[in-house]
Amino acid sequence: MKHKQIHYIYTSFALLLFVALGYMVKFYPEALTGFDSSIQTWVRGDLPTGLTHFFKAVTVLGNTPVQAIIAIVAVIWLYLNQYKSEAIFVGTSGVLASIMIVSLKYIYQRPRPSITHLVYAGGYSFPSGHSLGTFMILGAIAIVLAQRLAKKGAKVVIYIVTGLLIALVGLSRIYVGVHYPTDVLAGFTLAFGLLNAIYPTYDRIRFEWRFQSKQK
């Protein structure tokens, strides 16, 4: 019970922060201008060619087709290998991310930054779909992988590598100019909250199905 409550506490704080950011974006966007502009300037710098090529490549990882392929491949592989609850967890994370991205962008309708865009991006800006989707899908996969490993060191490596990939995707969206830093922060915050919200249910089902020999 305590373990479950901790995840829900994380969810509550994450959602509270997201709501606060969303409120500012919707009603007082000018209050975020200084914060966003300073980080954009620091991240983008003078747009060196090497870094531009790097972030253009990294940002592709968060594209919707790529996210979908990663999620679908992971779900199929897990299900075929009798990790049924894990497959549902990853699939649910991907579907939930998609629903949140579409609905929240429509609700907030924040225009994209007026600075130079280095890649094409249509639609609205808040929250960052790349950040939200990548965090939820790769985060769910990382949780599943870590549960399969016995050594604590190996688990830490999984989380560090996954966290680095997620962070780079978020940073790339700021660098290529299609998102404000607060868009990325909102995407990460919401993803963290949602993963903590659904994790206890997944973990319970996983335990029950393993105990009942319904899966590995």
N, C-alpha and C positions, 0 to 999 in steps of 0.2 A: 504493500500500500504506500509506504514511504517513497519507494522508487518511482511509483506512478505519480505521486504528488509533486515530486521534483520536476518531472517533465512538464506537468501542467503549470507549474510556477514559471518555468522558462517560457512556456507558450504565452502566458499572461503578460509577462514583461515585454516580450517581443511584439505581440499584437498591440500593446499599449503604445510602444514606440512607433510602430507603423501607423497607427491611427493619428498620432500626434504629427507625424511627417505629412500624412495625407491631408490633415486639417490645414496645415500651413500652406501646402501646395495649392489647395483649393481656394482658400480665402485670403491668405497673406503671402503670396509667392515672392513679393519683393523683399520680404524678411530673410529669404534664403539666398538672395542674390550674392551677397558678400561671401558667404560660406562656399557656395558653388563656384563662383568665379575664381577665388583664390586657389582652390584645389585643381580646377581645370587648368589654370595657368601653370601650376607646379607640375602636373602630370604631363601636359603636352609639350611644355618647353618650346623649343624652336623647331619641333617636328623633325628630328634627325632621320635620315633615310632608312638606316638600319633598324631603328626602333619602330618606324612606321610599318615596314615590311613584317616585322615580328608581330606587332599587335593586330595587323590586318589578318594574319594567319591564325592567331589565337582566337580572335573574335568569331571565327567561323565555327568554332566548337560549340558556341551557344546558339547558332542558327536553328530555327525550328526543325528543318528536315534532319539535321544532325542529331539534335536532342531526341527526336522521335526514333531514329534508327538505333541510337544507343539504348533507349528504354525498351524498344521492341525486342532487340537482340538479347538484352539481359533477361527480360521476362520469359522469352521462349527457352533460353538456355536453362534458367532456373527451374522452370516448370518441367522440362524434359528430364531434368536430373533429380526430380522428386523433391525440389525445394519449393513447395506450393505456396506456403504463406509468404516466403521471401519474394516470389514472383508477383503475388498480389500486392505486397508492400511497394515494390518498385513501380508496378503499373499504376497503382493508386496515386503515388507521388507524381508521376508524369501527368496523369489525367487532371489531378487537382491543380497542378501548376498551370496547365493549359487554360483551365476554367478561370483561375484567378487572373491570369495575364489579360485575357480577353475582356472580362467583366470590369476589372479595375481600371484599365486604360480608358474604357468607355465612360466610367464614372468620373474620373479625374480630368481627362482630356487635356493634359498638360502638353503644350507645344514643345517640340524638340529644341535644343539649344540653337541659337542663331549663328553660332560660330561655324567655321568651315567643317563640313562633313567629309571624312576620308573614305567612307563607304556609304552605300545607299541604305536608308532606313525609312520606311513609311510609317504612318500611324502616329499614335501619341507616345509620350515619353515616360510617364509615371504609372507604375514602377517599371524598372528595367526587366523585360521579359527574359533576356539572356541571363541576367544575374539570378532571377527567381527560378527559372527552369533548370539551369545548370546546377544550382545549389541543391534543389530538391531531388533531381535525378541522380547526380553523382553522389550526393550525400546519402541517399537511400542505398545505392550500390556499395558505398564505402562501409556503411553499417552492416550490411549483409556479409561482405567480405571479412570484416573484422571479427564477426561472430564465428567464422569458420576457422580462425587462427587461434592457436593455443598460446603462443608467446606474446607477451605484452609489447615487446619491442616491435614485432611485426605489425601489430595493431596500430601502434603509434606511427609507423612508416606509412601505412595505408591512409590514415587521417591527414598526415602532413602533406603527402603527395596530392590527395584529393583537394585539400584545403588550398594548396598552392594553385592548382588548376582553376578552381572556382574564383579565387582572388584575381588571377590573371585575366579571366574572362570579364569580370566586373571592371577591372582597370582598363581593359582594352576598349570598353564602351565609352569611357570618359575620354581616352586618348583619341579615338577616331571621331569624337565630337558629336555623337548621336544621343548621348545621355548626360544629364547633370549628375554630379556625385550623389545628390540626395535620391535620385532615381535608383542608383545602384545600391545605396545603403538600404533603401526601402525594400528592394528585391531580396537582398540578403536577410534582412530582419524578418520579413514575412515568411520566407522559406524556412528559416530556423524555427520560427514559431509553429508552422504547420507540421514540420517533421516531428517536433516534440509532441504535438497534439495527437498524431496518429501512431506514433511509436509504441505507446503502452498497449494499445489494442492489438497491433501486429505481434508484439512480443508475447502477449497472452495466448493468441491463437497459435503461434508457433510452438509454444510450450505444450499446449493441449494436443495439437496434431502430432507432435513427436511422441508424446506419451501414449497416444492412441494408435501409433504406428501408421498414421496416414501419410507421413512424409519422413524424409531424413531429418 
